[in-house]
Amino acid sequence: MTESSGPVWDGRVRGYIPNPSLTIAPTLKLHERASRDIDPITFEVVRYTLLNVNVEHGQTLQRLCVSPITMLTRDFQPSIALHNGELVYLGPYIQYFSTAQSLTIKWILENRSENPGIEPGDMFLSNDPYVGSPHQPDVVVAAPVFVGAELFCWVANILNHADVGGTSMGSFCMDAPDMFSDPPALPPVRIVKGGRVQADVEELFLRQSRLPDNVHLDLRAAISANSVATERILALVERYGADVVKGVMTAVLDTSERTFADRLSHIPDGEWSHRILTEGSGPEDDGVYAYHLTVRKRGEHLWVDNAGTDPQTGAINVTYAGLLGAFLCVLTASMAADLAGAYGGVHRRVTLEPVPGTLSCADFPAAISPAGAYTMETLISLSGSVVAKMLSCASPELQRMAMGPANPAFYAVITGGEQAGRPFIAPDVTNMIGGLSATPHADGVDFGGHFWIPEGIAGNVEELEQLWPMLFLYRRALPVGADGAGKYRGGRGFLQATLPWSEPGMAVALYMDESFPSLVGSFGGNPGTMARFRLRRGSDVLDRLAAGEVPQNLQALGGDWESVRSKGPMLYVGSTDVWEWTGASGAGWGDPLQRDPDAVLRDVRTRAFDRHVARRVYSVIIDPEERAVDIEATAAARAHELGKRLREAAPPVFASDVLAPDAQVRIVAGELGLADHHGTLSFVSLTGRAVLGPADGDYTRYCATLERPITDQGTEFLPTEGRIGKEMRYRAYLCPVTGLRIDGAIVRAGEELPPGIRLT
């Protein structure tokens, strides 16, 4: 998957990159025999039993855990791995955990097989991001499964604990300058020996938490779920024999690898890249930081690097494990979802060549703990844009697998304090409702969840009010306008308002208020929604409630607005303070001026937005009664807007030809296509048929370029006064003939971007 060279990637100073051949103590006997001649019926029975063992493992966690993060959000993942740590099956839960257990198991094999040893009945615990965990609340418990004296395979799980220490409740420590202010990071340590929990290690782990009782129960759930999975696998071995079961495991890996390699053969060799900008590295910082990712495809293999990413800083970093997990999460969801979690073979075809000391591959002692809400989702979104570009250049069958990018943060609010004299921490993960970005063929799903955690759900308001001392004024669909617009629009998110209840106050430890959107639409689609967090201090909400009114608008409440930052410090809220936040809508796909007018009319009728937004954003003219689209007026309005774009745009760097009338064009995505032009494979615009240079060049140099402040895209992108968002710009690359958008980017003024697509 990844080969290390140069500096030591040992999970201590740098993230852990295992060598292809692991260094394991010779005293540890491995079961490496695998039957190759297995009858088809036996093969399928064993294969599906292994899959169901892993599903049962996840269901056991869900039943036994007590944290809402696990019970509802499904913020966990079980897996089965070979004796050498290679992934066999992953569950339908958090997908970016895809390599966390595998990396941790391989580290255990290399660093614990001699001392203290790996024996039957053992389990190991780790939450070290430099070994395998995305961030410290994500705790791996891995169990070796022995058949006789031989290590046969591993079962493992990883789950997000409610609190594992650090400076902030919930352990998302935005104020941590480095790992020494972060929650403790434990490299793999034996938590169970010979089937017995080691009390000293368990107490060491629990001592760091503000909620030791909750964490204790969830830890015991993880241990118990591993025991259940171990029993099921040993029963399978007892029935069919170890060599047969191992033969099925290895065949599953080999088959998934062949399937993925075949799909790669339908993608031309090339290079695809994307950049995401994010705001703020900590509570006192309003800087803008770049994450960059490039994928190179040669034959039936992918090489991935993060060159161009800014140096590590503040608390917006991840290690190698997080970067790898984020990319493989998107790759498998896009290209291998039908493999039902048998992703280890896919991983064999990917080589990550990371640049160390960066935001997306940090060296020790960079702070990591907030990654679960911020940087992991940023890298998933970034990977989604890159993989979508790659698939758009593939065969028509693979093109349909392309997905729009995910939201670049997991918008959530963590509060805490005391309830009836006992401490509580309330992770409000209503954002599991989600809002999926548009795809090449369809609108994003309103409230569609997240593709990287397919089993996750949001809690009902009544459940959350029962759990924690708070009252919810409303939770409703987020109105949309320019945000998420496109030929296909992004799915809608939500808006929610809350206040303390039955307690005098509490603290808000995690929130996000963006001043510019990070989520860029694909192939000319508009950016997604900006995350908003608004706090009304000293409001008259209690008086209104006493009078029988349930306020539905913070703007109408009395009180003062609190000034907040993108990733601000902990806020203390009192009984009359009300906060409102958004679960953002997804990004659009394709130019909004190409959206079907009837689809715009349908959105108006379903109250996604009104007819004034339809005209402002889509140039669609709808009669006041909302009965029909004025076709002629719409055509005129769109022609006017396209002409205005070209008049205001900078001309192309290179003049373009017009494609011959009889030339065949293969659609890439949106307005971008490919055609043979005088014997050279070239990019072209579909409607205007402008030739945009050779396919191994930079097609944006042949486009007219319209760069404006991001705020000009619509009032939906207006930041709070004085915030950095005022300086950010939206750059549209236009067909020089028609003015239709071919692509777009959110940039800093004067920023140069490398080509997003190059075919070789």
C-alpha positions in Angstrom: 0.0 0.0 0.0 2.7 2.5 1.0 6.5 1.9 1.0 8.7 3.9 3.4 12.0 5.4 2.5 14.3 8.0 3.9 13.4 9.1 7.4 12.0 6.5 9.8 8.2 6.4 9.7 8.0 4.4 13.0 4.9 5.8 14.7 6.9 7.8 17.1 8.5 10.9 15.5 6.5 10.4 12.3 3.4 8.5 11.4 3.8 4.7 11.1 4.3 3.4 7.6 4.8 -0.4 7.7 7.3 -2.0 5.3 6.0 -4.6 2.9 7.8 -7.2 5.0 7.0 -6.8 8.7 9.7 -7.4 11.3 8.0 -9.9 13.7 9.6 -11.9 16.5 10.4 -15.4 15.3 8.9 -16.8 18.5 5.4 -15.8 17.3 4.1 -18.6 15.1 1.9 -17.4 12.2 -0.8 -19.4 10.4 0.1 -18.8 6.7 -1.4 -21.9 5.1 -4.4 -21.3 2.8 -6.4 -23.9 0.8 -6.7 -23.0 -2.9 -9.1 -25.7 -3.9 -12.4 -24.9 -2.1 -15.7 -25.9 -3.6 -18.0 -23.0 -4.5 -20.7 -23.7 -2.0 -18.2 -23.9 0.9 -16.5 -20.8 -0.3 -19.7 -18.8 -0.3 -20.8 -20.1 3.1 -17.5 -19.2 4.7 -17.3 -15.8 2.9 -20.7 -14.7 4.0 -20.2 -16.0 7.5 -17.1 -13.9 7.8 -19.0 -10.9 6.6 -21.8 -11.5 9.0 -19.3 -12.0 11.9 -18.1 -8.5 11.3 -21.6 -7.1 11.0 -22.6 -8.9 14.3 -19.4 -7.4 15.8 -20.7 -3.9 15.0 -24.2 -4.7 16.2 -22.8 -5.9 19.5 -21.0 -2.6 19.9 -24.2 -0.7 19.2 -26.1 -2.6 21.8 -23.6 -2.5 24.5 -22.2 1.0 24.3 -23.8 3.8 26.2 -22.5 6.9 24.5 -24.9 8.5 21.9 -21.9 9.0 19.7 -21.7 5.2 19.3 -25.4 4.2 19.8 -26.7 6.8 17.3 -23.9 8.2 15.2 -22.3 4.8 14.8 -18.9 6.4 15.3 -17.1 3.1 15.4 -15.9 0.4 13.1 -15.2 -3.4 13.4 -12.9 -5.3 11.2 -11.3 -8.6 10.5 -7.7 -8.8 9.4 -5.3 -11.5 8.4 -2.5 -12.7 10.7 -0.2 -9.9 9.1 -2.8 -7.2 9.7 -4.1 -7.0 6.1 -7.7 -5.9 6.0 -10.3 -8.6 5.0 -13.6 -7.0 6.0 -14.7 -3.6 7.2 -18.2 -2.8 8.5 -20.8 -0.2 7.3 -19.8 2.4 9.9 -17.2 5.1 9.8 -15.3 4.4 6.6 -12.2 6.5 7.3 -11.4 4.1 10.0 -10.5 1.8 7.1 -6.8 1.5 7.9 -6.7 2.5 11.6 -7.0 -1.0 12.9 -4.8 -2.5 10.1 -2.0 0.0 10.9 -2.3 -0.5 14.6 -2.2 -4.3 14.2 0.9 -4.1 12.1 2.6 -1.8 14.6 1.7 -4.3 17.4 3.3 -7.1 15.3 6.5 -5.2 14.8 6.8 -3.7 18.3 5.0 -6.0 20.7 5.5 -9.5 19.4 8.8 -9.9 21.3 8.0 -7.8 24.4 5.5 -8.3 26.0 4.6 -10.8 23.4 1.3 -11.7 21.7 -0.6 -14.6 23.1 -4.0 -16.3 23.0 -6.6 -14.3 24.9 -4.7 -11.0 24.6 -6.1 -7.6 23.5 -4.3 -4.4 22.8 -5.5 -0.8 23.2 -4.2 2.3 21.4 -5.3 5.8 20.6 -2.0 7.1 19.3 -2.6 9.1 16.1 1.1 8.5 15.1 0.4 4.8 15.1 -3.1 4.5 13.5 -5.9 6.4 15.2 -7.3 9.5 13.3 -7.4 11.4 16.7 -7.1 10.5 20.4 -10.9 9.9 21.1 -10.8 7.1 18.5 -9.6 4.1 20.5 -8.5 0.8 18.9 -8.9 -2.5 20.7 -7.3 -5.3 18.7 -7.5 -9.0 19.5 -5.3 -11.7 18.0 -7.2 -14.9 17.2 -5.1 -18.1 17.7 -5.7 -21.5 16.3 -3.7 -23.8 18.5 -0.3 -22.1 18.9 -0.5 -20.1 15.7 -1.7 -16.6 15.2 -4.6 -17.1 12.7 -6.1 -13.6 12.2 -7.2 -10.5 14.1 -10.5 -9.0 15.1 -10.5 -5.3 16.1 -12.7 -2.4 16.6 -12.2 1.4 17.0 -14.8 3.7 18.5 -15.0 7.4 19.5 -15.1 7.7 23.3 -17.0 10.6 24.9 -13.9 12.1 26.6 -10.3 10.9 26.9 -8.8 14.0 28.5 -7.2 17.1 27.2 -8.0 20.8 27.7 -11.5 20.7 26.3 -14.6 18.7 27.2 -15.1 16.0 24.7 -11.3 16.0 23.8 -11.5 18.2 20.7 -8.8 20.6 22.0 -8.7 23.5 19.6 -6.5 25.5 22.0 -3.8 22.8 22.0 -0.5 24.1 20.6 1.0 20.6 20.5 0.5 17.1 21.7 1.5 17.9 25.2 -1.8 19.9 25.6 -3.8 17.3 23.7 -5.4 14.2 25.3 -2.8 11.6 26.1 -1.9 9.3 23.2 -1.3 5.7 24.2 0.7 3.5 21.8 -0.5 -0.1 21.8 -0.6 -1.5 25.3 -2.0 -4.9 26.4 -5.4 -4.3 28.0 -6.4 -8.0 28.2 -4.0 -10.8 29.0 -5.1 -14.4 28.7 -8.8 -13.3 28.7 -8.5 -11.2 31.8 -8.7 -7.4 31.8 -5.5 -5.7 33.2 -6.8 -3.5 35.9 -3.7 -1.2 36.0 -3.9 -0.5 32.3 -7.7 0.0 32.4 -7.4 2.5 35.3 -4.6 4.3 33.5 -6.8 4.9 30.5 -9.9 5.8 32.5 -8.1 8.2 34.8 -7.7 10.7 31.9 -11.5 11.0 31.3 -14.0 13.5 32.7 -16.6 10.7 32.2 -14.8 7.6 33.4 -18.1 5.7 34.0 -19.3 6.2 30.4 -15.8 5.4 29.0 -15.5 2.4 31.1 -18.7 0.9 29.8 -17.8 1.7 26.2 -14.4 0.1 26.7 -15.9 -3.0 28.1 -18.3 -3.1 25.1 -15.3 -3.0 22.8 -13.6 -5.9 24.6 -16.8 -7.9 24.7 -17.5 -7.3 21.0 -14.1 -8.6 20.1 -14.7 -11.7 22.2 -18.0 -12.4 20.4 -16.2 -12.0 17.0 -13.4 -14.3 18.1 -15.8 -17.0 19.2 -17.6 -16.9 15.9 -14.4 -17.2 13.8 -13.1 -20.1 16.0 -16.4 -21.9 15.5 -16.1 -21.4 11.7 -12.5 -22.8 11.9 -13.8 -25.7 13.9 -16.4 -26.6 11.3 -14.4 -26.1 8.0 -10.7 -26.1 9.1 -8.2 -23.3 9.5 -6.7 -23.7 6.0 -10.1 -23.5 4.3 -11.1 -20.4 6.2 -7.8 -18.7 5.6 -8.1 -19.7 1.9 -11.4 -17.8 1.7 -9.9 -14.8 3.4 -7.0 -14.6 1.0 -9.2 -15.2 -2.0 -11.5 -12.4 -0.9 -8.5 -10.1 -0.8 -7.2 -11.3 -4.2 -10.6 -11.0 -5.8 -11.2 -7.5 -4.6 -7.7 -6.5 -5.9 -8.5 -8.0 -9.3 -11.9 -6.3 -9.4 -10.3 -2.9 -8.6 -7.5 -3.4 -11.0 -9.9 -4.1 -13.8 -11.8 -0.9 -13.0 -8.6 1.1 -13.0 -7.9 -0.2 -16.5 -11.0 1.8 -17.7 -9.5 5.1 -16.6 -6.9 6.7 -18.8 -3.5 7.4 -17.3 -3.3 10.9 -15.9 -3.0 13.2 -13.0 -5.8 14.9 -11.0 -5.5 17.4 -8.2 -7.5 19.7 -6.0 -7.0 22.2 -3.2 -9.2 23.2 -0.2 -8.7 26.3 1.9 -9.8 26.3 5.6 -10.0 29.1 8.1 -8.3 29.3 11.5 -5.8 26.9 13.1 -7.0 27.7 16.7 -9.1 30.1 18.8 -6.9 33.1 18.3 -6.1 32.6 14.6 -8.0 33.8 11.5 -5.4 32.7 8.9 -6.2 30.7 5.8 -4.5 27.3 5.2 -4.3 25.1 2.2 -4.7 21.3 1.9 -3.6 19.9 -1.5 -3.9 16.4 -2.9 -2.8 14.8 -6.2 -3.6 11.4 -7.6 -1.5 9.9 -10.4 -2.7 6.8 -12.3 -0.4 4.6 -14.2 -1.6 1.3 -15.5 -3.5 -0.5 -12.7 -2.0 1.5 -9.8 -2.6 4.8 -8.0 0.0 7.1 -6.5 -1.2 9.8 -4.1 0.7 12.7 -2.6 -0.1 15.8 -0.5 2.6 18.1 -1.9 1.4 21.7 -1.8 -0.2 21.4 1.6 0.8 24.0 4.1 3.2 23.2 7.0 1.7 21.8 10.2 0.4 24.4 12.6 -2.1 24.9 15.4 -4.6 22.1 16.0 -5.8 21.5 12.4 -3.4 18.6 11.6 -3.6 14.9 11.0 -0.9 12.2 10.8 -0.2 9.8 8.0 -2.9 7.5 9.3 -5.6 10.1 8.9 -4.6 11.1 5.4 -4.5 7.5 4.2 -7.8 6.7 5.8 -9.5 9.7 4.3 -8.4 8.9 0.8 -9.2 5.2 0.9 -12.6 6.0 2.4 -13.5 8.0 -0.7 -11.9 5.7 -3.1 -13.7 2.6 -1.9 -17.0 4.4 -1.5 -16.8 5.6 -5.1 -15.3 2.6 -6.9 -15.8 -0.4 -4.7 -18.9 -0.1 -2.6 -20.2 -3.3 -4.1 -17.4 -5.2 -2.4 -19.3 -5.0 0.9 -16.3 -3.9 3.0 -13.8 -6.3 1.4 -11.4 -3.4 0.7 -8.0 -4.9 1.5 -7.4 -5.7 -2.1 -8.2 -2.2 -3.2 -5.6 -0.9 -0.6 -2.9 -3.0 -2.3 -3.2 -0.8 -5.4 -2.6 2.5 -3.7 0.7 4.0 -2.8 0.7 7.1 -0.6 3.9 9.2 -1.0 3.4 11.8 1.8 5.2 15.0 2.5 5.9 15.0 6.2 5.6 18.0 8.5 2.4 19.2 6.8 -1.2 19.8 7.9 -2.2 16.4 6.4 0.8 14.4 7.4 2.1 16.0 10.6 5.2 15.0 12.6 5.3 14.7 16.4 4.4 16.7 18.5 1.7 18.4 16.4 -1.7 18.7 18.0 -4.2 16.2 16.5 -7.3 15.9 18.7 -9.8 18.2 16.8 -9.2 16.2 13.6 -12.3 14.2 14.0 -14.5 17.3 13.5 -12.3 19.3 11.1 -9.3 17.9 9.3 -10.5 14.4 8.6 -13.6 15.8 6.9 -11.5 18.3 5.0 -9.4 15.5 3.6 -12.4 13.4 2.8 -13.9 16.4 0.9 -10.6 17.0 -0.8 -10.2 13.3 -1.8 -13.8 13.3 -3.1 -13.1 16.2 -5.5 -9.9 14.5 -6.8 -11.5 11.0 -7.2 -14.6 12.6 -8.9 -12.3 14.3 -11.4 -10.5 11.0 -12.1 -13.8 9.1 -12.6 -15.1 11.8 -14.9 -12.3 10.9 -17.3 -13.2 7.2 -17.2 -15.5 5.0 -19.2 -19.3 5.8 -19.0 -19.9 3.0 -16.5 -17.3 4.4 -14.1 -18.3 8.0 -14.7 -21.6 7.2 -13.0 -19.7 6.3 -9.9 -18.5 9.8 -9.3 -19.8 11.6 -6.2 -19.8 15.2 -5.2 -17.4 16.2 -2.4 -18.5 15.8 1.2 -18.8 18.8 3.6 -15.3 19.8 4.7 -16.1 19.7 8.4 -18.4 17.6 10.6 -20.5 20.5 11.8 -21.4 19.7 15.4 -21.7 21.4 18.8 -20.2 19.9 22.0 -21.6 21.3 25.3 -21.0 20.3 28.8 -21.3 21.1 32.5 -23.2 19.6 35.4 -26.6 18.0 35.5 -28.1 17.3 38.9 -24.6 17.6 40.4 -22.9 15.2 38.0 -20.7 16.1 35.0 -22.1 15.6 31.5 -20.7 16.1 28.0 -23.3 16.5 25.2 -22.0 15.9 21.6 -24.9 17.2 19.5 -24.3 15.3 16.2 -27.5 16.4 14.5 -25.3 16.9 11.4 -25.8 13.2 10.8 -28.9 14.5 9.0 -26.4 15.6 6.4 -26.9 17.2 3.0 -25.1 15.4 0.1 -23.5 17.3 -2.7 -24.7 16.9 -6.3 -23.5 14.2 -8.6 -22.9 14.3 -12.4 -26.5 13.1 -13.0 -28.6 14.2 -10.0 -29.2 16.6 -7.2 -27.7 15.9 -3.9 -30.0 14.2 -1.4 -31.6 16.6 1.0 -30.8 15.5 4.6 -29.1 12.5 3.0 -26.5 11.7 5.7 -22.9 11.2 4.8 -21.5 8.6 2.5 -18.5 8.0 4.8 -20.7 6.8 7.6 -23.7 5.1 5.9 -25.2 3.6 9.1 -25.1 6.8 11.1 -28.3 8.6 12.3 -29.1 11.8 14.2 -30.9 11.8 17.5 -34.4 13.0 17.8 -34.9 16.3 19.6 -36.9 14.6 22.3 -34.1 12.1 22.9 -31.5 14.8 23.3 -33.7 16.8 25.7 -34.1 13.7 27.8 -30.4 13.1 27.9 -29.1 16.6 28.6 -30.3 19.8 30.3 -31.2 21.8 27.2 -34.2 22.9 25.2 -34.5 22.9 21.4 -36.5 25.8 19.9 -36.4 24.5 16.4 -34.8 22.2 13.9 -35.8 22.8 10.3 -34.6 22.6 6.7 -31.9 25.2 5.8 -33.2 27.6 3.1 -30.8 27.7 0.2 -30.0 30.1 -2.6 -26.7 30.6 -4.3 -25.1 28.1 -1.9 -25.2 24.7 -3.5 -26.6 25.9 -6.8 -25.7 24.1 -10.0 -27.0 22.3 -13.0 -27.6 19.8 -10.2 -27.9 21.4 -6.8 -26.5 20.2 -3.5 -28.8 18.5 -0.9 -30.1 20.7 1.9 -28.9 20.8 5.5 -30.6 22.0 8.6 -30.9 24.9 11.0 -31.2 24.4 14.8 -31.5 26.6 17.9 -30.9 25.5 21.5 -30.6 27.0 25.0 -29.7 25.6 28.5 -32.7 24.2 30.4 -33.1 23.2 34.1 -29.5 24.2 34.8 -28.1 27.7 35.1 -25.7 27.3 32.2 -23.1 25.2 30.5 -20.0 25.5 28.3 -19.8 25.2 24.5 -16.5 23.5 23.7 -16.8 22.8 20.0 -18.5 24.9 17.2 -17.7 26.4 13.9 -18.5 29.7 12.2 -17.0 30.1 8.7 -16.6 33.4 6.9 -16.1 31.8 3.5 -17.1 28.4 2.1 -14.5 25.7 1.8 -16.7 23.3 -0.2 -16.2 24.1 -3.9 -18.8 22.8 -6.4 -17.7 20.4 -9.2 -17.2 21.5 -12.8 -18.7 25.0 -12.3 -21.2 24.2 -9.5 -21.5 26.8 -6.7 -19.9 26.3 -3.3 -21.8 24.7 -0.5 -23.1 26.4 2.5 -20.9 28.2 5.0 -21.2 26.8 8.5 -22.8 29.3 10.9 -22.8 29.5 14.7 -24.7 32.5 16.2 -25.0 33.2 19.9 -27.6 35.6 21.3 -26.6 36.7 24.8 -29.1 37.8 27.5 -32.1 37.2 25.3 -35.8 37.5 26.3 -36.4 33.8 25.4 -37.6 32.8 28.8 -40.2 35.6 28.9 -41.4 34.6 25.4 -41.7 31.0 26.5 -43.6 32.0 29.6 -46.0 33.9 27.4 -46.7 30.8 25.3 -44.5 31.7 22.3 -41.7 29.4 21.0 -39.3 31.8 19.2 -38.4 30.7 15.7 -36.0 33.4 14.8 -32.9 34.5 16.7 -33.0 37.8 14.9 -36.3 38.7 16.6 -35.1 38.0 20.1 -33.8 40.7 22.4 -30.2 40.6 23.7 -26.7 41.0 22.2 -24.8 39.1 19.5 -21.6 37.4 20.6 -18.7 37.8 18.2 -17.3 34.4 17.4 -14.4 33.0 15.3 -14.3 30.1 12.9 -12.8 27.8 15.5 -13.2 29.8 18.6 -12.4 29.3 22.3 -14.8 27.6 24.8 -17.9 29.7 25.4 -19.9 29.8 28.6 -23.6 30.2 28.1 -26.3 31.1 30.7 -30.0 30.4 31.0 -31.0 33.2 28.7 -28.4 32.6 26.0 -29.5 30.9 22.8 -27.3 29.5 20.1 -28.2 28.6 16.5 -26.1 26.6 14.1 -26.2 25.0 10.7 -25.6 21.6 9.2 -24.4 22.8 5.8 -25.9 22.0 2.4 -23.9 20.3 -0.2 -22.2 21.8 -3.3 -23.5 22.0 -6.8 -22.4 20.2 -9.9 -22.2 22.1 -13.2 -23.1 25.7 -14.1 -26.3 26.9 -12.4 -27.4 28.6 -15.6 -27.7 25.1 -17.2 -30.2 23.8 -14.6 -33.5 22.6 -16.0 -36.0 25.5 -15.5 -38.7 23.0 -14.5 -36.4 21.7 -11.7 -36.0 25.3 -10.5 -39.8 25.6 -10.5 -40.1 22.4 -8.5 -37.7 23.8 -5.9 -39.7 27.0 -5.6 -42.9 25.0 -5.2 -41.3 22.8 -2.5 -40.0 25.9 -0.7 -36.3 25.1 -1.1 -36.1 28.8 -2.2 -38.4 31.5 -3.6 -38.9 32.8 -7.2 -36.7 35.8 -6.5 -33.8 33.4 -5.7 -34.7 31.5 -8.9 -34.1 34.6 -10.9 -31.0 35.8 -9.0 -29.2 32.5 -9.0 -30.5 30.5 -11.9 -31.9 33.3 -14.2 -35.2 31.5 -14.3 -38.3 33.7 -14.5 -41.3 32.3 -12.8 -44.8 33.9 -12.6 -46.0 35.3 -9.3 -48.5 32.5 -8.8 -45.6 29.9 -9.3 -47.6 28.1 -12.0 -45.1 28.1 -14.8 -41.7 29.2 -16.1 -41.6 32.1 -18.7 -39.4 30.2 -21.2 -38.6 33.2 -23.5 -37.8 35.5 -20.6 -35.6 32.8 -19.0 -33.7 32.3 -22.2 -33.2 36.1 -22.5 -32.1 36.4 -18.9 -29.6 33.6 -19.2 -28.2 35.0 -22.5 -27.7 38.3 -20.8 -25.9 36.8 -17.8 -23.6 34.8 -20.1 -22.7 37.8 -22.2 -22.1 39.8 -19.0 -19.7 37.2 -17.7 -17.6 37.2 -20.9 -17.5 41.0 -21.0 -16.2 41.2 -17.5 -13.9 38.2 -17.7 -10.1 38.3 -18.4 -9.4 36.8 -21.9 -7.8 33.4 -22.2 -4.0 33.2 -22.0 -4.0 31.2 -25.2 -6.4 31.6 -28.0 -8.6 28.6 -28.7 -9.7 27.0 -32.0 -13.2 25.8 -32.7 -13.7 22.1 -33.1 -14.7 20.8 -36.5 -18.5 20.3 -36.9 -18.1 16.6 -37.5 -15.7 15.8 -34.7 -16.9 13.4 -32.1 -16.8 14.6 -28.4 -16.6 12.4 -25.4 -18.2 14.0 -22.3 -16.0 14.4 -19.2 -18.4 16.3 -16.9 -20.4 19.5 -16.9 -19.2 21.5 -19.9 -15.9 19.7 -20.3 -15.2 17.1 -23.0 -12.5 15.4 -24.9 -12.0 15.2 -28.7 -9.4 14.5 -31.3 -8.2 17.8 -32.7 -5.7 17.5 -35.6 -4.4 14.2 -34.2 -4.1 15.5 -30.6 -6.4 14.4 -27.8 -7.7 17.8 -26.5 -10.0 19.2 -24.0 -13.1 21.0 -25.5 -16.1 22.8 -24.2 -19.3 20.9 -25.0 -21.7 23.7 -26.0 -19.3 26.1 -27.5 -17.0 23.4 -29.0 -14.0 25.6 -28.1 -10.7 23.7 -28.2 -9.0 24.1 -24.7 -5.6 22.7 -25.5 -4.0 19.3 -25.3 -5.2 16.9 -22.7 -1.8 16.7 -21.1 -1.8 20.5 -20.6 -3.8 23.0 -18.5 -7.2 23.7 -20.0 -7.9 26.6 -17.8 -5.3 28.6 -19.8 -7.6 28.5 -22.7 -10.6 29.7 -20.7 -11.9 33.2 -20.0 -11.4 33.8 -16.3 -13.8 35.7 -14.1 -12.5 36.3 -10.6 -14.7 38.1 -8.1 -15.0 38.4 -4.3 -16.8 35.3 -3.1 -19.4 37.6 -1.6 -20.4 38.6 -5.1 -21.8 35.1 -5.6 -24.7 35.8 -3.4 -25.8 37.1 0.0 -25.5 33.6 1.3 -21.7 34.0 1.4 -21.6 37.3 3.3 -19.3 37.0 6.3 -19.5 38.8 9.6 -17.8 42.2 9.3 -14.1 42.1 9.8 -13.6 38.4 9.0 -11.2 37.0 6.4 -14.0 35.9 4.1 -14.2 39.4 2.7 -10.8 38.8 1.1 -11.6 35.4 -0.5 -12.4 35.1 -4.2 -14.3 32.8 -6.5 -12.5 32.1 -9.8 -14.7 30.9 -12.6 -13.1 29.3 -15.7 -15.5 30.1 -18.6 -15.9 28.7 -22.1 -14.5 31.6 -24.3 -17.4 31.1 -26.8 -20.5 30.7 -24.6 -19.5 32.0 -21.1 -20.7 28.8 -19.4 -18.6 27.7 -16.5 -16.2 24.8 -17.1 -14.8 24.9 -13.5 -14.4 27.1 -10.5 -12.2 27.5 -7.4 -12.1 29.4 -4.2 -8.8 31.2 -4.0 -6.8 33.9 -2.3 -6.2 36.9 -4.4 -3.4 36.2 -7.0 -3.1 32.6 -6.0 -1.9 30.3 -8.8 -3.3 26.8 -9.0 -1.8 23.8 -10.8 -3.8 22.0 -13.5 -6.7 20.0 -12.0 -6.8 17.4 -14.7 -4.0 16.2 -17.0 -4.2 13.1 -19.1 -1.1 11.3 -20.3 
